[in-house]
Amino acid sequence: MNTNESHENNSIINSMIARIEQIERMLEEMTKVTKDSKSEIKYLNVRDASRFLGMSRSNLYILMRDGKISYTLIGRQRRIMKADIINYIKKNYNQEKKSIL
């Protein structure tokens, strides 16, 4: 291997190391953002929760009354954690069966 090839290989290796370091910094930033968003608890009011579920507010009140969806009171207003709504959806999901027609 001559000096020119050695210099070229070192240049390639250095550029690869720089790129790997850049990718590592980007991954650290993405991990930080992901951790921050997971720790944030999202609450929805009844109107937004009913829209999210695609049902009327009356039906949502019935689900809360029956204990199927948890909620908390802030003053006189009910707030529902988005995670609780998603858990309700997962528990009550029925995959539509294909028609025989």
Backbone as XML, in Angstrom:
<?xml version="1.0"?>
<chain id="A" units="angstrom">
  <residue number="1" name="MET">
    <atom name="N" x="0.852" y="-1.161" z="0.000"/>
    <atom name="CA" x="0.000" y="0.000" z="0.000"/>
    <atom name="C" x="0.907" y="1.236" z="0.000"/>
  </residue>
  <residue number="2" name="ASN">
    <atom name="N" x="0.687" y="2.127" z="-0.940"/>
    <atom name="CA" x="1.538" y="3.309" z="-0.997"/>
    <atom name="C" x="0.963" y="4.410" z="-0.094"/>
  </residue>
  <residue number="3" name="THR">
    <atom name="N" x="1.698" y="5.484" z="0.017"/>
    <atom name="CA" x="1.322" y="6.579" z="0.917"/>
    <atom name="C" x="0.029" y="7.246" z="0.483"/>
  </residue>
  <residue number="4" name="ASN">
    <atom name="N" x="-0.192" y="7.338" z="-0.804"/>
    <atom name="CA" x="-1.396" y="7.958" z="-1.313"/>
    <atom name="C" x="-2.636" y="7.153" z="-0.917"/>
  </residue>
  <residue number="5" name="GLU">
    <atom name="N" x="-2.576" y="5.833" z="-1.079"/>
    <atom name="CA" x="-3.687" y="4.962" z="-0.700"/>
    <atom name="C" x="-3.913" y="4.996" z="0.803"/>
  </residue>
  <residue number="6" name="SER">
    <atom name="N" x="-2.847" y="5.018" z="1.568"/>
    <atom name="CA" x="-2.935" y="5.081" z="3.026"/>
    <atom name="C" x="-3.601" y="6.384" z="3.460"/>
  </residue>
  <residue number="7" name="HIS">
    <atom name="N" x="-3.242" y="7.462" z="2.837"/>
    <atom name="CA" x="-3.829" y="8.766" z="3.155"/>
    <atom name="C" x="-5.319" y="8.773" z="2.805"/>
  </residue>
  <residue number="8" name="GLU">
    <atom name="N" x="-5.647" y="8.174" z="1.669"/>
    <atom name="CA" x="-7.036" y="8.101" z="1.232"/>
    <atom name="C" x="-7.870" y="7.243" z="2.193"/>
  </residue>
  <residue number="9" name="ASN">
    <atom name="N" x="-7.320" y="6.096" z="2.631"/>
    <atom name="CA" x="-8.014" y="5.226" z="3.583"/>
    <atom name="C" x="-8.237" y="5.934" z="4.915"/>
  </residue>
  <residue number="10" name="ASN">
    <atom name="N" x="-7.213" y="6.666" z="5.381"/>
    <atom name="CA" x="-7.359" y="7.414" z="6.630"/>
    <atom name="C" x="-8.443" y="8.474" z="6.503"/>
  </residue>
  <residue number="11" name="SER">
    <atom name="N" x="-8.504" y="9.098" z="5.354"/>
    <atom name="CA" x="-9.519" y="10.115" z="5.110"/>
    <atom name="C" x="-10.920" y="9.509" z="5.150"/>
  </residue>
  <residue number="12" name="ILE">
    <atom name="N" x="-11.079" y="8.356" z="4.523"/>
    <atom name="CA" x="-12.371" y="7.655" z="4.515"/>
    <atom name="C" x="-12.756" y="7.245" z="5.937"/>
  </residue>
  <residue number="13" name="ILE">
    <atom name="N" x="-11.789" y="6.704" z="6.674"/>
    <atom name="CA" x="-12.056" y="6.272" z="8.047"/>
    <atom name="C" x="-12.450" y="7.461" z="8.918"/>
  </residue>
  <residue number="14" name="ASN">
    <atom name="N" x="-11.746" y="8.569" z="8.782"/>
    <atom name="CA" x="-12.066" y="9.761" z="9.570"/>
    <atom name="C" x="-13.447" y="10.300" z="9.245"/>
  </residue>
  <residue number="15" name="SER">
    <atom name="N" x="-13.812" y="10.283" z="7.973"/>
    <atom name="CA" x="-15.149" y="10.770" z="7.608"/>
    <atom name="C" x="-16.230" y="9.825" z="8.138"/>
  </residue>
  <residue number="16" name="MET">
    <atom name="N" x="-15.952" y="8.525" z="8.150"/>
    <atom name="CA" x="-16.912" y="7.563" z="8.699"/>
    <atom name="C" x="-17.063" y="7.752" z="10.208"/>
  </residue>
  <residue number="17" name="ILE">
    <atom name="N" x="-15.968" y="7.983" z="10.907"/>
    <atom name="CA" x="-16.020" y="8.220" z="12.357"/>
    <atom name="C" x="-16.824" y="9.481" z="12.650"/>
  </residue>
  <residue number="18" name="ALA">
    <atom name="N" x="-16.605" y="10.529" z="11.865"/>
    <atom name="CA" x="-17.343" y="11.778" z="12.060"/>
    <atom name="C" x="-18.845" y="11.556" z="11.838"/>
  </residue>
  <residue number="19" name="ARG">
    <atom name="N" x="-19.175" y="10.796" z="10.839"/>
    <atom name="CA" x="-20.585" y="10.508" z="10.532"/>
    <atom name="C" x="-21.227" y="9.674" z="11.645"/>
  </residue>
  <residue number="20" name="ILE">
    <atom name="N" x="-20.500" y="8.690" z="12.164"/>
    <atom name="CA" x="-21.018" y="7.856" z="13.253"/>
    <atom name="C" x="-21.260" y="8.710" z="14.498"/>
  </residue>
  <residue number="21" name="GLU">
    <atom name="N" x="-20.323" y="9.613" z="14.797"/>
    <atom name="CA" x="-20.500" y="10.503" z="15.946"/>
    <atom name="C" x="-21.713" y="11.403" z="15.767"/>
  </residue>
  <residue number="22" name="GLN">
    <atom name="N" x="-21.948" y="11.871" z="14.545"/>
    <atom name="CA" x="-23.105" y="12.708" z="14.256"/>
    <atom name="C" x="-24.398" y="11.905" z="14.460"/>
  </residue>
  <residue number="23" name="ILE">
    <atom name="N" x="-24.423" y="10.674" z="13.999"/>
    <atom name="CA" x="-25.594" y="9.810" z="14.157"/>
    <atom name="C" x="-25.849" y="9.530" z="15.643"/>
  </residue>
  <residue number="24" name="GLU">
    <atom name="N" x="-24.782" y="9.291" z="16.417"/>
    <atom name="CA" x="-24.929" y="9.056" z="17.849"/>
    <atom name="C" x="-25.542" y="10.267" z="18.546"/>
  </residue>
  <residue number="25" name="ARG">
    <atom name="N" x="-25.119" y="11.466" z="18.181"/>
    <atom name="CA" x="-25.688" y="12.686" z="18.767"/>
    <atom name="C" x="-27.170" y="12.811" z="18.416"/>
  </residue>
  <residue number="26" name="MET">
    <atom name="N" x="-27.517" y="12.503" z="17.174"/>
    <atom name="CA" x="-28.916" y="12.571" z="16.747"/>
    <atom name="C" x="-29.763" y="11.559" z="17.519"/>
  </residue>
  <residue number="27" name="LEU">
    <atom name="N" x="-29.249" y="10.339" z="17.703"/>
    <atom name="CA" x="-29.979" y="9.314" z="18.447"/>
    <atom name="C" x="-30.172" y="9.711" z="19.905"/>
  </residue>
  <residue number="28" name="GLU">
    <atom name="N" x="-29.161" y="10.306" z="20.520"/>
    <atom name="CA" x="-29.293" y="10.774" z="21.898"/>
    <atom name="C" x="-30.381" y="11.827" z="22.007"/>
  </residue>
  <residue number="29" name="GLU">
    <atom name="N" x="-30.437" y="12.742" z="21.048"/>
    <atom name="CA" x="-31.460" y="13.793" z="21.055"/>
    <atom name="C" x="-32.854" y="13.190" z="20.876"/>
  </residue>
  <residue number="30" name="MET">
    <atom name="N" x="-32.983" y="12.224" z="19.963"/>
    <atom name="CA" x="-34.271" y="11.576" z="19.737"/>
    <atom name="C" x="-34.717" y="10.811" z="20.977"/>
  </residue>
  <residue number="31" name="THR">
    <atom name="N" x="-33.793" y="10.143" z="21.649"/>
    <atom name="CA" x="-34.111" y="9.404" z="22.867"/>
    <atom name="C" x="-34.575" y="10.352" z="23.954"/>
  </residue>
  <residue number="32" name="LYS">
    <atom name="N" x="-33.927" y="11.484" z="24.064"/>
    <atom name="CA" x="-34.309" y="12.484" z="25.064"/>
    <atom name="C" x="-35.721" y="12.990" z="24.810"/>
  </residue>
  <residue number="33" name="VAL">
    <atom name="N" x="-36.054" y="13.301" z="23.571"/>
    <atom name="CA" x="-37.394" y="13.782" z="23.214"/>
    <atom name="C" x="-38.437" y="12.711" z="23.499"/>
  </residue>
  <residue number="34" name="THR">
    <atom name="N" x="-38.133" y="11.456" z="23.173"/>
    <atom name="CA" x="-39.066" y="10.359" z="23.396"/>
    <atom name="C" x="-39.333" y="10.167" z="24.877"/>
  </residue>
  <residue number="35" name="LYS">
    <atom name="N" x="-38.299" y="10.197" z="25.695"/>
    <atom name="CA" x="-38.471" y="10.043" z="27.145"/>
    <atom name="C" x="-39.303" y="11.177" z="27.712"/>
  </residue>
  <residue number="36" name="ASP">
    <atom name="N" x="-39.071" y="12.405" z="27.254"/>
    <atom name="CA" x="-39.829" y="13.549" z="27.744"/>
    <atom name="C" x="-41.302" y="13.418" z="27.408"/>
  </residue>
  <residue number="37" name="SER">
    <atom name="N" x="-41.634" y="12.975" z="26.197"/>
    <atom name="CA" x="-43.034" y="12.884" z="25.798"/>
    <atom name="C" x="-43.747" y="11.747" z="26.514"/>
  </residue>
  <residue number="38" name="LYS">
    <atom name="N" x="-43.020" y="10.661" z="26.868"/>
    <atom name="CA" x="-43.653" y="9.558" z="27.587"/>
    <atom name="C" x="-44.003" y="9.957" z="29.010"/>
  </residue>
  <residue number="39" name="SER">
    <atom name="N" x="-43.183" y="10.801" z="29.634"/>
    <atom name="CA" x="-43.436" y="11.184" z="31.012"/>
    <atom name="C" x="-44.582" y="12.186" z="31.113"/>
  </residue>
  <residue number="40" name="GLU">
    <atom name="N" x="-44.950" y="12.784" z="30.005"/>
    <atom name="CA" x="-46.020" y="13.768" z="30.003"/>
    <atom name="C" x="-47.367" y="13.054" z="29.939"/>
  </residue>
  <residue number="41" name="ILE">
    <atom name="N" x="-48.218" y="13.320" z="30.939"/>
    <atom name="CA" x="-49.538" y="12.693" z="30.983"/>
    <atom name="C" x="-50.530" y="13.629" z="30.303"/>
  </residue>
  <residue number="42" name="LYS">
    <atom name="N" x="-51.281" y="13.087" z="29.364"/>
    <atom name="CA" x="-52.255" y="13.887" z="28.633"/>
    <atom name="C" x="-53.657" y="13.621" z="29.166"/>
  </residue>
  <residue number="43" name="TYR">
    <atom name="N" x="-54.345" y="14.676" z="29.534"/>
    <atom name="CA" x="-55.730" y="14.580" z="29.964"/>
    <atom name="C" x="-56.621" y="15.192" z="28.898"/>
  </residue>
  <residue number="44" name="LEU">
    <atom name="N" x="-57.783" y="14.585" z="28.699"/>
    <atom name="CA" x="-58.770" y="15.116" z="27.760"/>
    <atom name="C" x="-60.036" y="15.455" z="28.526"/>
  </residue>
  <residue number="45" name="ASN">
    <atom name="N" x="-60.713" y="16.500" z="28.082"/>
    <atom name="CA" x="-62.027" y="16.762" z="28.660"/>
    <atom name="C" x="-63.036" y="15.829" z="27.995"/>
  </residue>
  <residue number="46" name="VAL">
    <atom name="N" x="-64.271" y="15.846" z="28.473"/>
    <atom name="CA" x="-65.278" y="14.897" z="27.988"/>
    <atom name="C" x="-65.548" y="15.102" z="26.501"/>
  </residue>
  <residue number="47" name="ARG">
    <atom name="N" x="-65.621" y="16.335" z="26.076"/>
    <atom name="CA" x="-65.897" y="16.612" z="24.657"/>
    <atom name="C" x="-64.808" y="16.033" z="23.757"/>
  </residue>
  <residue number="48" name="ASP">
    <atom name="N" x="-63.548" y="16.298" z="24.099"/>
    <atom name="CA" x="-62.440" y="15.799" z="23.278"/>
    <atom name="C" x="-62.329" y="14.283" z="23.339"/>
  </residue>
  <residue number="49" name="ALA">
    <atom name="N" x="-62.579" y="13.709" z="24.521"/>
    <atom name="CA" x="-62.521" y="12.249" z="24.662"/>
    <atom name="C" x="-63.616" y="11.584" z="23.832"/>
  </residue>
  <residue number="50" name="SER">
    <atom name="N" x="-64.806" y="12.173" z="23.819"/>
    <atom name="CA" x="-65.888" y="11.582" z="23.027"/>
    <atom name="C" x="-65.586" y="11.678" z="21.537"/>
  </residue>
  <residue number="51" name="ARG">
    <atom name="N" x="-64.972" y="12.772" z="21.117"/>
    <atom name="CA" x="-64.565" y="12.893" z="19.710"/>
    <atom name="C" x="-63.497" y="11.866" z="19.367"/>
  </residue>
  <residue number="52" name="PHE">
    <atom name="N" x="-62.539" y="11.687" z="20.283"/>
    <atom name="CA" x="-61.464" y="10.717" z="20.082"/>
    <atom name="C" x="-62.026" y="9.306" z="19.934"/>
  </residue>
  <residue number="53" name="LEU">
    <atom name="N" x="-63.038" y="8.985" z="20.744"/>
    <atom name="CA" x="-63.657" y="7.662" z="20.701"/>
    <atom name="C" x="-64.701" y="7.526" z="19.588"/>
  </residue>
  <residue number="54" name="GLY">
    <atom name="N" x="-65.155" y="8.650" z="19.057"/>
    <atom name="CA" x="-66.169" y="8.605" z="18.004"/>
    <atom name="C" x="-67.533" y="8.245" z="18.549"/>
  </residue>
  <residue number="55" name="MET">
    <atom name="N" x="-67.854" y="8.740" z="19.748"/>
    <atom name="CA" x="-69.161" y="8.468" z="20.351"/>
    <atom name="C" x="-69.704" y="9.749" z="20.951"/>
  </residue>
  <residue number="56" name="SER">
    <atom name="N" x="-70.957" y="9.692" z="21.347"/>
    <atom name="CA" x="-71.575" y="10.871" z="21.938"/>
    <atom name="C" x="-71.066" y="11.074" z="23.362"/>
  </residue>
  <residue number="57" name="ARG">
    <atom name="N" x="-71.208" y="12.293" z="23.848"/>
    <atom name="CA" x="-70.816" y="12.580" z="25.225"/>
    <atom name="C" x="-71.665" y="11.783" z="26.205"/>
  </residue>
  <residue number="58" name="SER">
    <atom name="N" x="-72.945" y="11.599" z="25.873"/>
    <atom name="CA" x="-73.837" y="10.835" z="26.749"/>
    <atom name="C" x="-73.336" y="9.409" z="26.941"/>
  </residue>
  <residue number="59" name="ASN">
    <atom name="N" x="-72.934" y="8.775" z="25.857"/>
    <atom name="CA" x="-72.407" y="7.409" z="25.957"/>
    <atom name="C" x="-71.113" y="7.376" z="26.766"/>
  </residue>
  <residue number="60" name="LEU">
    <atom name="N" x="-70.285" y="8.386" z="26.621"/>
    <atom name="CA" x="-69.046" y="8.440" z="27.389"/>
    <atom name="C" x="-69.348" y="8.598" z="28.881"/>
  </residue>
  <residue number="61" name="TYR">
    <atom name="N" x="-70.329" y="9.436" z="29.220"/>
    <atom name="CA" x="-70.731" y="9.575" z="30.621"/>
    <atom name="C" x="-71.221" y="8.238" z="31.184"/>
  </residue>
  <residue number="62" name="ILE">
    <atom name="N" x="-71.926" y="7.475" z="30.376"/>
    <atom name="CA" x="-72.402" y="6.156" z="30.811"/>
    <atom name="C" x="-71.220" y="5.233" z="31.084"/>
  </residue>
  <residue number="63" name="LEU">
    <atom name="N" x="-70.226" y="5.238" z="30.196"/>
    <atom name="CA" x="-69.037" y="4.409" z="30.402"/>
    <atom name="C" x="-68.293" y="4.809" z="31.677"/>
  </residue>
  <residue number="64" name="MET">
    <atom name="N" x="-68.224" y="6.109" z="31.932"/>
    <atom name="CA" x="-67.564" y="6.570" z="33.153"/>
    <atom name="C" x="-68.375" y="6.178" z="34.383"/>
  </residue>
  <residue number="65" name="ARG">
    <atom name="N" x="-69.688" y="6.323" z="34.309"/>
    <atom name="CA" x="-70.562" y="5.951" z="35.424"/>
    <atom name="C" x="-70.441" y="4.463" z="35.749"/>
  </residue>
  <residue number="66" name="ASP">
    <atom name="N" x="-70.350" y="3.634" z="34.711"/>
    <atom name="CA" x="-70.257" y="2.182" z="34.889"/>
    <atom name="C" x="-68.848" y="1.724" z="35.261"/>
  </residue>
  <residue number="67" name="GLY">
    <atom name="N" x="-67.890" y="2.648" z="35.299"/>
    <atom name="CA" x="-66.525" y="2.310" z="35.690"/>
    <atom name="C" x="-65.691" y="1.691" z="34.581"/>
  </residue>
  <residue number="68" name="LYS">
    <atom name="N" x="-66.157" y="1.782" z="33.359"/>
    <atom name="CA" x="-65.400" y="1.202" z="32.239"/>
    <atom name="C" x="-64.272" y="2.109" z="31.778"/>
  </residue>
  <residue number="69" name="ILE">
    <atom name="N" x="-64.419" y="3.405" z="32.015"/>
    <atom name="CA" x="-63.367" y="4.377" z="31.720"/>
    <atom name="C" x="-63.157" y="5.211" z="32.977"/>
  </residue>
  <residue number="70" name="SER">
    <atom name="N" x="-61.910" y="5.261" z="33.429"/>
    <atom name="CA" x="-61.581" y="6.032" z="34.632"/>
    <atom name="C" x="-61.527" y="7.515" z="34.303"/>
  </residue>
  <residue number="71" name="TYR">
    <atom name="N" x="-61.779" y="8.326" z="35.304"/>
    <atom name="CA" x="-61.690" y="9.773" z="35.132"/>
    <atom name="C" x="-61.317" y="10.396" z="36.467"/>
  </residue>
  <residue number="72" name="THR">
    <atom name="N" x="-60.952" y="11.647" z="36.421"/>
    <atom name="CA" x="-60.673" y="12.409" z="37.628"/>
    <atom name="C" x="-61.433" y="13.718" z="37.540"/>
  </residue>
  <residue number="73" name="LEU">
    <atom name="N" x="-61.783" y="14.262" z="38.688"/>
    <atom name="CA" x="-62.479" y="15.543" z="38.725"/>
    <atom name="C" x="-61.472" y="16.648" z="39.014"/>
  </residue>
  <residue number="74" name="ILE">
    <atom name="N" x="-61.536" y="17.676" z="38.214"/>
    <atom name="CA" x="-60.765" y="18.888" z="38.461"/>
    <atom name="C" x="-61.807" y="19.978" z="38.638"/>
  </residue>
  <residue number="75" name="GLY">
    <atom name="N" x="-62.029" y="20.312" z="39.887"/>
    <atom name="CA" x="-63.158" y="21.192" z="40.194"/>
    <atom name="C" x="-64.432" y="20.399" z="39.949"/>
  </residue>
  <residue number="76" name="ARG">
    <atom name="N" x="-65.257" y="20.883" z="39.051"/>
    <atom name="CA" x="-66.485" y="20.165" z="38.686"/>
    <atom name="C" x="-66.365" y="19.477" z="37.335"/>
  </residue>
  <residue number="77" name="GLN">
    <atom name="N" x="-65.217" y="19.608" z="36.711"/>
    <atom name="CA" x="-65.046" y="19.053" z="35.366"/>
    <atom name="C" x="-64.317" y="17.724" z="35.400"/>
  </residue>
  <residue number="78" name="ARG">
    <atom name="N" x="-64.758" y="16.812" z="34.557"/>
    <atom name="CA" x="-64.123" y="15.496" z="34.455"/>
    <atom name="C" x="-62.997" y="15.547" z="33.437"/>
  </residue>
  <residue number="79" name="ARG">
    <atom name="N" x="-61.907" y="14.878" z="33.792"/>
    <atom name="CA" x="-60.771" y="14.753" z="32.891"/>
    <atom name="C" x="-60.419" y="13.276" z="32.784"/>
  </residue>
  <residue number="80" name="ILE">
    <atom name="N" x="-60.104" y="12.857" z="31.578"/>
    <atom name="CA" x="-59.818" y="11.452" z="31.301"/>
    <atom name="C" x="-58.408" y="11.368" z="30.725"/>
  </residue>
  <residue number="81" name="MET">
    <atom name="N" x="-57.614" y="10.454" z="31.269"/>
    <atom name="CA" x="-56.268" y="10.264" z="30.741"/>
    <atom name="C" x="-56.363" y="9.591" z="29.379"/>
  </residue>
  <residue number="82" name="LYS">
    <atom name="N" x="-55.592" y="10.094" z="28.443"/>
    <atom name="CA" x="-55.598" y="9.524" z="27.097"/>
    <atom name="C" x="-55.178" y="8.057" z="27.129"/>
  </residue>
  <residue number="83" name="ALA">
    <atom name="N" x="-54.268" y="7.698" z="28.027"/>
    <atom name="CA" x="-53.829" y="6.304" z="28.155"/>
    <atom name="C" x="-54.997" y="5.410" z="28.566"/>
  </residue>
  <residue number="84" name="ASP">
    <atom name="N" x="-55.891" y="5.911" z="29.434"/>
    <atom name="CA" x="-57.060" y="5.125" z="29.842"/>
    <atom name="C" x="-58.016" y="4.899" z="28.670"/>
  </residue>
  <residue number="85" name="ILE">
    <atom name="N" x="-58.148" y="5.901" z="27.827"/>
    <atom name="CA" x="-59.016" y="5.762" z="26.651"/>
    <atom name="C" x="-58.425" y="4.718" z="25.703"/>
  </residue>
  <residue number="86" name="ILE">
    <atom name="N" x="-57.123" y="4.776" z="25.501"/>
    <atom name="CA" x="-56.467" y="3.819" z="24.602"/>
    <atom name="C" x="-56.588" y="2.402" z="25.157"/>
  </residue>
  <residue number="87" name="ASN">
    <atom name="N" x="-56.435" y="2.246" z="26.481"/>
    <atom name="CA" x="-56.613" y="0.925" z="27.101"/>
    <atom name="C" x="-58.036" y="0.417" z="26.919"/>
  </residue>
  <residue number="88" name="TYR">
    <atom name="N" x="-59.023" y="1.297" z="27.042"/>
    <atom name="CA" x="-60.416" y="0.908" z="26.825"/>
    <atom name="C" x="-60.609" y="0.426" z="25.388"/>
  </residue>
  <residue number="89" name="ILE">
    <atom name="N" x="-60.030" y="1.143" z="24.447"/>
    <atom name="CA" x="-60.155" y="0.759" z="23.033"/>
    <atom name="C" x="-59.529" y="-0.613" z="22.809"/>
  </residue>
  <residue number="90" name="LYS">
    <atom name="N" x="-58.338" y="-0.831" z="23.375"/>
    <atom name="CA" x="-57.658" y="-2.110" z="23.185"/>
    <atom name="C" x="-58.457" y="-3.263" z="23.773"/>
  </residue>
  <residue number="91" name="LYS">
    <atom name="N" x="-59.059" y="-3.053" z="24.949"/>
    <atom name="CA" x="-59.825" y="-4.120" z="25.601"/>
    <atom name="C" x="-61.110" y="-4.447" z="24.846"/>
  </residue>
  <residue number="92" name="ASN">
    <atom name="N" x="-61.700" y="-3.454" z="24.218"/>
    <atom name="CA" x="-63.013" y="-3.637" z="23.603"/>
    <atom name="C" x="-62.967" y="-3.704" z="22.084"/>
  </residue>
  <residue number="93" name="TYR">
    <atom name="N" x="-61.783" y="-3.895" z="21.537"/>
    <atom name="CA" x="-61.642" y="-3.956" z="20.083"/>
    <atom name="C" x="-62.097" y="-5.321" z="19.582"/>
  </residue>
  <residue number="94" name="ASN">
    <atom name="N" x="-63.017" y="-5.308" z="18.654"/>
    <atom name="CA" x="-63.463" y="-6.528" z="17.992"/>
    <atom name="C" x="-63.153" y="-6.385" z="16.511"/>
  </residue>
  <residue number="95" name="GLN">
    <atom name="N" x="-62.259" y="-7.248" z="16.040"/>
    <atom name="CA" x="-61.897" y="-7.178" z="14.639"/>
    <atom name="C" x="-63.097" y="-7.604" z="13.801"/>
  </residue>
  <residue number="96" name="GLU">
    <atom name="N" x="-63.405" y="-6.789" z="12.822"/>
    <atom name="CA" x="-64.542" y="-7.081" z="11.958"/>
    <atom name="C" x="-64.251" y="-8.330" z="11.127"/>
  </residue>
  <residue number="97" name="LYS">
    <atom name="N" x="-65.209" y="-9.229" z="11.132"/>
    <atom name="CA" x="-65.032" y="-10.439" z="10.347"/>
    <atom name="C" x="-65.379" y="-10.158" z="8.890"/>
  </residue>
  <residue number="98" name="LYS">
    <atom name="N" x="-64.673" y="-10.833" z="8.014"/>
    <atom name="CA" x="-64.926" y="-10.646" z="6.593"/>
    <atom name="C" x="-66.265" y="-11.263" z="6.219"/>
  </residue>
  <residue number="99" name="SER">
    <atom name="N" x="-66.938" y="-10.633" z="5.315"/>
    <atom name="CA" x="-68.213" y="-11.120" z="4.836"/>
    <atom name="C" x="-68.001" y="-12.363" z="3.958"/>
  </residue>
  <residue number="100" name="ILE">
    <atom name="N" x="-68.967" y="-13.264" z="3.974"/>
    <atom name="CA" x="-68.858" y="-14.446" z="3.133"/>
    <atom name="C" x="-69.302" y="-14.158" z="1.715"/>
  </residue>
  <residue number="101" name="LEU">
    <atom name="N" x="-69.840" y="-12.990" z="1.493"/>
    <atom name="CA" x="-70.294" y="-12.635" z="0.148"/>
    <atom name="C" x="-69.177" y="-12.175" z="-0.728"/>
  </residue>
</chain>
